[in-house]
Amino acid sequence: MVKKKDDIPEWVTDEIKNAKFQKPKKMKISGYVLEMYQEDNKIDTQLYDPLEDGRQIVTMDVSEKIKISELEKGIVYEFTFEQHKAPLSKKVSEFFDQLPEESRIEIDAIYDFKLKSIKLIDESDSSQASEDNIEE
C-alpha cells in the first residue's frame, strides 16, 4: 500500500486512539438540538455558552434514559452532560500546527460529551418581550 504525503503518522493516531480521559466535568448549559442520530444514539447540539475550547456546537452521546424520538430540533433545552477531556502531548499539537494551512488544526485535547439529562425551557415569556421591542 502506498502512503499519501498527507497521511497522519502512526505515532499520532496511536496517541489519539489511546488518549487517557480525565475525570469528567459535569456541566449544565442551555441550547438546542441541531440534529438527531437515533441509530447511533447521538445528537448534535448548539450551546448558548462556549465550552473551554471555544466550541458551541457539540455532538453528545445520549443516555439510554433519554428518548431521542421525543426531542425536537430548534427548541430550547437545558442540557446536563459530562465533558470528558483527554489532553494530548505537545508533540502531537505541534504536528497539527505544522500541517499545510488548508489542513492545519489547533488541537491540544480530545473531548467526549455524554448527555445525562435534558429539560425543556419555556421561553414563551422572553420571546414575547423580544417581539415587543422590535422597531419598524
PyMOL commands that place a pseudoatom at each C-alpha (Angstrom):
pseudoatom trace, name=CA, resn=MET, resi=1, chain=A, elem=C, hetatm=0, pos=[0.000, 0.000, 0.000]
pseudoatom trace, name=CA, resn=VAL, resi=2, chain=A, elem=C, hetatm=0, pos=[1.352, 3.398, -0.976]
pseudoatom trace, name=CA, resn=LYS, resi=3, chain=A, elem=C, hetatm=0, pos=[1.255, 6.089, 1.695]
pseudoatom trace, name=CA, resn=LYS, resi=4, chain=A, elem=C, hetatm=0, pos=[-0.004, 9.505, 0.717]
pseudoatom trace, name=CA, resn=LYS, resi=5, chain=A, elem=C, hetatm=0, pos=[2.074, 12.532, 1.584]
pseudoatom trace, name=CA, resn=ASP, resi=6, chain=A, elem=C, hetatm=0, pos=[-0.731, 13.916, 3.789]
pseudoatom trace, name=CA, resn=ASP, resi=7, chain=A, elem=C, hetatm=0, pos=[-1.267, 10.738, 5.869]
pseudoatom trace, name=CA, resn=ILE, resi=8, chain=A, elem=C, hetatm=0, pos=[-1.143, 11.163, 9.616]
pseudoatom trace, name=CA, resn=PRO, resi=9, chain=A, elem=C, hetatm=0, pos=[1.821, 9.294, 11.111]
pseudoatom trace, name=CA, resn=GLU, resi=10, chain=A, elem=C, hetatm=0, pos=[1.121, 6.150, 13.108]
pseudoatom trace, name=CA, resn=TRP, resi=11, chain=A, elem=C, hetatm=0, pos=[2.538, 7.641, 16.332]
pseudoatom trace, name=CA, resn=VAL, resi=12, chain=A, elem=C, hetatm=0, pos=[-0.056, 10.459, 16.150]
pseudoatom trace, name=CA, resn=THR, resi=13, chain=A, elem=C, hetatm=0, pos=[-3.001, 8.120, 15.545]
pseudoatom trace, name=CA, resn=ASP, resi=14, chain=A, elem=C, hetatm=0, pos=[-1.745, 5.813, 18.323]
pseudoatom trace, name=CA, resn=GLU, resi=15, chain=A, elem=C, hetatm=0, pos=[-1.687, 8.659, 20.839]
pseudoatom trace, name=CA, resn=ILE, resi=16, chain=A, elem=C, hetatm=0, pos=[-5.163, 9.809, 19.826]
pseudoatom trace, name=CA, resn=LYS, resi=17, chain=A, elem=C, hetatm=0, pos=[-6.616, 6.273, 19.987]
pseudoatom trace, name=CA, resn=ASN, resi=18, chain=A, elem=C, hetatm=0, pos=[-5.010, 5.613, 23.381]
pseudoatom trace, name=CA, resn=ALA, resi=19, chain=A, elem=C, hetatm=0, pos=[-5.720, 9.010, 24.942]
pseudoatom trace, name=CA, resn=LYS, resi=20, chain=A, elem=C, hetatm=0, pos=[-6.473, 8.806, 28.658]
pseudoatom trace, name=CA, resn=PHE, resi=21, chain=A, elem=C, hetatm=0, pos=[-9.573, 10.704, 29.699]
pseudoatom trace, name=CA, resn=GLN, resi=22, chain=A, elem=C, hetatm=0, pos=[-9.550, 12.662, 32.947]
pseudoatom trace, name=CA, resn=LYS, resi=23, chain=A, elem=C, hetatm=0, pos=[-12.341, 12.644, 35.495]
pseudoatom trace, name=CA, resn=PRO, resi=24, chain=A, elem=C, hetatm=0, pos=[-15.467, 14.024, 33.754]
pseudoatom trace, name=CA, resn=LYS, resi=25, chain=A, elem=C, hetatm=0, pos=[-16.593, 17.575, 34.393]
pseudoatom trace, name=CA, resn=LYS, resi=26, chain=A, elem=C, hetatm=0, pos=[-20.350, 17.920, 34.977]
pseudoatom trace, name=CA, resn=MET, resi=27, chain=A, elem=C, hetatm=0, pos=[-21.890, 20.794, 33.045]
pseudoatom trace, name=CA, resn=LYS, resi=28, chain=A, elem=C, hetatm=0, pos=[-25.295, 22.397, 32.603]
pseudoatom trace, name=CA, resn=ILE, resi=29, chain=A, elem=C, hetatm=0, pos=[-25.767, 24.670, 29.575]
pseudoatom trace, name=CA, resn=SER, resi=30, chain=A, elem=C, hetatm=0, pos=[-28.837, 25.671, 27.612]
pseudoatom trace, name=CA, resn=GLY, resi=31, chain=A, elem=C, hetatm=0, pos=[-29.100, 25.450, 23.848]
pseudoatom trace, name=CA, resn=TYR, resi=32, chain=A, elem=C, hetatm=0, pos=[-30.988, 23.497, 21.213]
pseudoatom trace, name=CA, resn=VAL, resi=33, chain=A, elem=C, hetatm=0, pos=[-30.826, 20.294, 19.199]
pseudoatom trace, name=CA, resn=LEU, resi=34, chain=A, elem=C, hetatm=0, pos=[-29.463, 20.660, 15.661]
pseudoatom trace, name=CA, resn=GLU, resi=35, chain=A, elem=C, hetatm=0, pos=[-29.609, 17.039, 14.514]
pseudoatom trace, name=CA, resn=MET, resi=36, chain=A, elem=C, hetatm=0, pos=[-30.560, 13.626, 15.926]
pseudoatom trace, name=CA, resn=TYR, resi=37, chain=A, elem=C, hetatm=0, pos=[-28.928, 10.276, 15.117]
pseudoatom trace, name=CA, resn=GLN, resi=38, chain=A, elem=C, hetatm=0, pos=[-31.189, 7.623, 16.623]
pseudoatom trace, name=CA, resn=GLU, resi=39, chain=A, elem=C, hetatm=0, pos=[-29.218, 4.684, 15.207]
pseudoatom trace, name=CA, resn=ASP, resi=40, chain=A, elem=C, hetatm=0, pos=[-26.021, 5.966, 16.898]
pseudoatom trace, name=CA, resn=ASN, resi=41, chain=A, elem=C, hetatm=0, pos=[-27.804, 7.328, 19.996]
pseudoatom trace, name=CA, resn=LYS, resi=42, chain=A, elem=C, hetatm=0, pos=[-26.237, 10.783, 19.493]
pseudoatom trace, name=CA, resn=ILE, resi=43, chain=A, elem=C, hetatm=0, pos=[-27.383, 14.360, 18.999]
pseudoatom trace, name=CA, resn=ASP, resi=44, chain=A, elem=C, hetatm=0, pos=[-25.713, 17.490, 17.665]
pseudoatom trace, name=CA, resn=THR, resi=45, chain=A, elem=C, hetatm=0, pos=[-26.349, 20.493, 19.880]
pseudoatom trace, name=CA, resn=GLN, resi=46, chain=A, elem=C, hetatm=0, pos=[-25.836, 24.251, 19.653]
pseudoatom trace, name=CA, resn=LEU, resi=47, chain=A, elem=C, hetatm=0, pos=[-24.927, 25.553, 23.108]
pseudoatom trace, name=CA, resn=TYR, resi=48, chain=A, elem=C, hetatm=0, pos=[-25.518, 29.178, 24.101]
pseudoatom trace, name=CA, resn=ASP, resi=49, chain=A, elem=C, hetatm=0, pos=[-22.319, 29.356, 26.162]
pseudoatom trace, name=CA, resn=PRO, resi=50, chain=A, elem=C, hetatm=0, pos=[-18.970, 28.228, 24.727]
pseudoatom trace, name=CA, resn=LEU, resi=51, chain=A, elem=C, hetatm=0, pos=[-17.024, 25.366, 26.266]
pseudoatom trace, name=CA, resn=GLU, resi=52, chain=A, elem=C, hetatm=0, pos=[-13.421, 25.755, 27.465]
pseudoatom trace, name=CA, resn=ASP, resi=53, chain=A, elem=C, hetatm=0, pos=[-12.042, 25.179, 23.967]
pseudoatom trace, name=CA, resn=GLY, resi=54, chain=A, elem=C, hetatm=0, pos=[-14.407, 27.779, 22.464]
pseudoatom trace, name=CA, resn=ARG, resi=55, chain=A, elem=C, hetatm=0, pos=[-16.768, 25.416, 20.672]
pseudoatom trace, name=CA, resn=GLN, resi=56, chain=A, elem=C, hetatm=0, pos=[-20.527, 25.810, 20.884]
pseudoatom trace, name=CA, resn=ILE, resi=57, chain=A, elem=C, hetatm=0, pos=[-21.592, 23.005, 18.545]
pseudoatom trace, name=CA, resn=VAL, resi=58, chain=A, elem=C, hetatm=0, pos=[-21.161, 19.614, 20.218]
pseudoatom trace, name=CA, resn=THR, resi=59, chain=A, elem=C, hetatm=0, pos=[-22.076, 16.017, 19.404]
pseudoatom trace, name=CA, resn=MET, resi=60, chain=A, elem=C, hetatm=0, pos=[-23.249, 14.206, 22.532]
pseudoatom trace, name=CA, resn=ASP, resi=61, chain=A, elem=C, hetatm=0, pos=[-23.764, 10.542, 23.337]
pseudoatom trace, name=CA, resn=VAL, resi=62, chain=A, elem=C, hetatm=0, pos=[-27.296, 10.251, 24.713]
pseudoatom trace, name=CA, resn=SER, resi=63, chain=A, elem=C, hetatm=0, pos=[-28.095, 8.322, 27.886]
pseudoatom trace, name=CA, resn=GLU, resi=64, chain=A, elem=C, hetatm=0, pos=[-30.413, 5.356, 27.345]
pseudoatom trace, name=CA, resn=LYS, resi=65, chain=A, elem=C, hetatm=0, pos=[-32.872, 7.014, 29.759]
pseudoatom trace, name=CA, resn=ILE, resi=66, chain=A, elem=C, hetatm=0, pos=[-33.480, 9.773, 27.184]
pseudoatom trace, name=CA, resn=LYS, resi=67, chain=A, elem=C, hetatm=0, pos=[-35.687, 9.029, 24.171]
pseudoatom trace, name=CA, resn=ILE, resi=68, chain=A, elem=C, hetatm=0, pos=[-34.237, 10.847, 21.164]
pseudoatom trace, name=CA, resn=SER, resi=69, chain=A, elem=C, hetatm=0, pos=[-37.550, 10.432, 19.320]
pseudoatom trace, name=CA, resn=GLU, resi=70, chain=A, elem=C, hetatm=0, pos=[-39.203, 12.724, 21.903]
pseudoatom trace, name=CA, resn=LEU, resi=71, chain=A, elem=C, hetatm=0, pos=[-36.770, 15.608, 21.301]
pseudoatom trace, name=CA, resn=GLU, resi=72, chain=A, elem=C, hetatm=0, pos=[-37.417, 18.444, 18.864]
pseudoatom trace, name=CA, resn=LYS, resi=73, chain=A, elem=C, hetatm=0, pos=[-34.967, 20.438, 16.782]
pseudoatom trace, name=CA, resn=GLY, resi=74, chain=A, elem=C, hetatm=0, pos=[-34.732, 24.152, 17.445]
pseudoatom trace, name=CA, resn=ILE, resi=75, chain=A, elem=C, hetatm=0, pos=[-36.467, 24.003, 20.848]
pseudoatom trace, name=CA, resn=VAL, resi=76, chain=A, elem=C, hetatm=0, pos=[-34.500, 25.437, 23.802]
pseudoatom trace, name=CA, resn=TYR, resi=77, chain=A, elem=C, hetatm=0, pos=[-33.385, 22.835, 26.338]
pseudoatom trace, name=CA, resn=GLU, resi=78, chain=A, elem=C, hetatm=0, pos=[-31.133, 22.779, 29.362]
pseudoatom trace, name=CA, resn=PHE, resi=79, chain=A, elem=C, hetatm=0, pos=[-28.516, 20.081, 28.750]
pseudoatom trace, name=CA, resn=THR, resi=80, chain=A, elem=C, hetatm=0, pos=[-26.890, 18.383, 31.724]
pseudoatom trace, name=CA, resn=PHE, resi=81, chain=A, elem=C, hetatm=0, pos=[-23.850, 16.476, 30.496]
pseudoatom trace, name=CA, resn=GLU, resi=82, chain=A, elem=C, hetatm=0, pos=[-20.398, 15.200, 31.312]
pseudoatom trace, name=CA, resn=GLN, resi=83, chain=A, elem=C, hetatm=0, pos=[-17.416, 16.604, 29.462]
pseudoatom trace, name=CA, resn=HIS, resi=84, chain=A, elem=C, hetatm=0, pos=[-14.594, 14.086, 29.224]
pseudoatom trace, name=CA, resn=LYS, resi=85, chain=A, elem=C, hetatm=0, pos=[-11.188, 15.515, 28.295]
pseudoatom trace, name=CA, resn=ALA, resi=86, chain=A, elem=C, hetatm=0, pos=[-8.024, 13.690, 27.243]
pseudoatom trace, name=CA, resn=PRO, resi=87, chain=A, elem=C, hetatm=0, pos=[-5.019, 16.025, 26.896]
pseudoatom trace, name=CA, resn=LEU, resi=88, chain=A, elem=C, hetatm=0, pos=[-2.638, 15.344, 24.016]
pseudoatom trace, name=CA, resn=SER, resi=89, chain=A, elem=C, hetatm=0, pos=[1.132, 15.739, 24.103]
pseudoatom trace, name=CA, resn=LYS, resi=90, chain=A, elem=C, hetatm=0, pos=[2.842, 18.911, 22.950]
pseudoatom trace, name=CA, resn=LYS, resi=91, chain=A, elem=C, hetatm=0, pos=[4.449, 16.838, 20.168]
pseudoatom trace, name=CA, resn=VAL, resi=92, chain=A, elem=C, hetatm=0, pos=[1.021, 15.921, 18.703]
pseudoatom trace, name=CA, resn=SER, resi=93, chain=A, elem=C, hetatm=0, pos=[-0.211, 19.529, 18.981]
pseudoatom trace, name=CA, resn=GLU, resi=94, chain=A, elem=C, hetatm=0, pos=[2.910, 20.757, 17.187]
pseudoatom trace, name=CA, resn=PHE, resi=95, chain=A, elem=C, hetatm=0, pos=[2.419, 18.147, 14.444]
pseudoatom trace, name=CA, resn=PHE, resi=96, chain=A, elem=C, hetatm=0, pos=[-1.060, 19.515, 13.645]
pseudoatom trace, name=CA, resn=ASP, resi=97, chain=A, elem=C, hetatm=0, pos=[0.205, 23.125, 13.854]
pseudoatom trace, name=CA, resn=GLN, resi=98, chain=A, elem=C, hetatm=0, pos=[2.841, 22.389, 11.195]
pseudoatom trace, name=CA, resn=LEU, resi=99, chain=A, elem=C, hetatm=0, pos=[0.461, 20.959, 8.588]
pseudoatom trace, name=CA, resn=PRO, resi=100, chain=A, elem=C, hetatm=0, pos=[-0.172, 22.954, 5.388]
pseudoatom trace, name=CA, resn=GLU, resi=101, chain=A, elem=C, hetatm=0, pos=[-2.580, 25.824, 6.041]
pseudoatom trace, name=CA, resn=GLU, resi=102, chain=A, elem=C, hetatm=0, pos=[-5.599, 24.104, 4.441]
pseudoatom trace, name=CA, resn=SER, resi=103, chain=A, elem=C, hetatm=0, pos=[-5.115, 21.034, 6.698]
pseudoatom trace, name=CA, resn=ARG, resi=104, chain=A, elem=C, hetatm=0, pos=[-3.983, 22.804, 9.879]
pseudoatom trace, name=CA, resn=ILE, resi=105, chain=A, elem=C, hetatm=0, pos=[-5.985, 22.390, 13.066]
pseudoatom trace, name=CA, resn=GLU, resi=106, chain=A, elem=C, hetatm=0, pos=[-5.358, 23.588, 16.579]
pseudoatom trace, name=CA, resn=ILE, resi=107, chain=A, elem=C, hetatm=0, pos=[-5.752, 20.661, 18.969]
pseudoatom trace, name=CA, resn=ASP, resi=108, chain=A, elem=C, hetatm=0, pos=[-4.390, 20.063, 22.431]
pseudoatom trace, name=CA, resn=ALA, resi=109, chain=A, elem=C, hetatm=0, pos=[-7.040, 17.666, 23.756]
pseudoatom trace, name=CA, resn=ILE, resi=110, chain=A, elem=C, hetatm=0, pos=[-9.771, 15.263, 22.710]
pseudoatom trace, name=CA, resn=TYR, resi=111, chain=A, elem=C, hetatm=0, pos=[-13.257, 15.739, 24.123]
pseudoatom trace, name=CA, resn=ASP, resi=112, chain=A, elem=C, hetatm=0, pos=[-16.194, 13.381, 24.571]
pseudoatom trace, name=CA, resn=PHE, resi=113, chain=A, elem=C, hetatm=0, pos=[-19.640, 14.504, 25.734]
pseudoatom trace, name=CA, resn=LYS, resi=114, chain=A, elem=C, hetatm=0, pos=[-22.263, 12.340, 27.433]
pseudoatom trace, name=CA, resn=LEU, resi=115, chain=A, elem=C, hetatm=0, pos=[-25.766, 13.763, 27.837]
pseudoatom trace, name=CA, resn=LYS, resi=116, chain=A, elem=C, hetatm=0, pos=[-27.192, 12.737, 31.215]
pseudoatom trace, name=CA, resn=SER, resi=117, chain=A, elem=C, hetatm=0, pos=[-30.464, 14.689, 31.277]
pseudoatom trace, name=CA, resn=ILE, resi=118, chain=A, elem=C, hetatm=0, pos=[-32.355, 17.258, 29.267]
pseudoatom trace, name=CA, resn=LYS, resi=119, chain=A, elem=C, hetatm=0, pos=[-35.018, 19.714, 30.382]
pseudoatom trace, name=CA, resn=LEU, resi=120, chain=A, elem=C, hetatm=0, pos=[-37.319, 21.784, 28.182]
pseudoatom trace, name=CA, resn=ILE, resi=121, chain=A, elem=C, hetatm=0, pos=[-37.007, 25.518, 28.869]
pseudoatom trace, name=CA, resn=ASP, resi=122, chain=A, elem=C, hetatm=0, pos=[-40.154, 27.611, 28.472]
pseudoatom trace, name=CA, resn=GLU, resi=123, chain=A, elem=C, hetatm=0, pos=[-39.123, 30.749, 26.589]
pseudoatom trace, name=CA, resn=SER, resi=124, chain=A, elem=C, hetatm=0, pos=[-42.619, 31.992, 25.775]
pseudoatom trace, name=CA, resn=ASP, resi=125, chain=A, elem=C, hetatm=0, pos=[-42.326, 34.975, 28.149]
pseudoatom trace, name=CA, resn=SER, resi=126, chain=A, elem=C, hetatm=0, pos=[-38.911, 36.164, 26.930]
pseudoatom trace, name=CA, resn=SER, resi=127, chain=A, elem=C, hetatm=0, pos=[-39.739, 35.731, 23.228]
pseudoatom trace, name=CA, resn=GLN, resi=128, chain=A, elem=C, hetatm=0, pos=[-42.839, 37.898, 23.665]
pseudoatom trace, name=CA, resn=ALA, resi=129, chain=A, elem=C, hetatm=0, pos=[-40.736, 40.629, 25.276]
pseudoatom trace, name=CA, resn=SER, resi=130, chain=A, elem=C, hetatm=0, pos=[-38.261, 40.493, 22.385]
pseudoatom trace, name=CA, resn=GLU, resi=131, chain=A, elem=C, hetatm=0, pos=[-41.047, 40.877, 19.813]
pseudoatom trace, name=CA, resn=ASP, resi=132, chain=A, elem=C, hetatm=0, pos=[-42.391, 43.908, 21.683]
pseudoatom trace, name=CA, resn=ASN, resi=133, chain=A, elem=C, hetatm=0, pos=[-39.004, 45.663, 21.479]
pseudoatom trace, name=CA, resn=ILE, resi=134, chain=A, elem=C, hetatm=0, pos=[-38.643, 45.382, 17.697]
pseudoatom trace, name=CA, resn=GLU, resi=135, chain=A, elem=C, hetatm=0, pos=[-38.954, 48.775, 15.988]
pseudoatom trace, name=CA, resn=GLU, resi=136, chain=A, elem=C, hetatm=0, pos=[-40.033, 49.211, 12.383]
for i in range(1, 136): cmd.bond("trace and resi %d" % i, "trace and resi %d" % (i + 1))
show_as sticks, trace
zoom trace
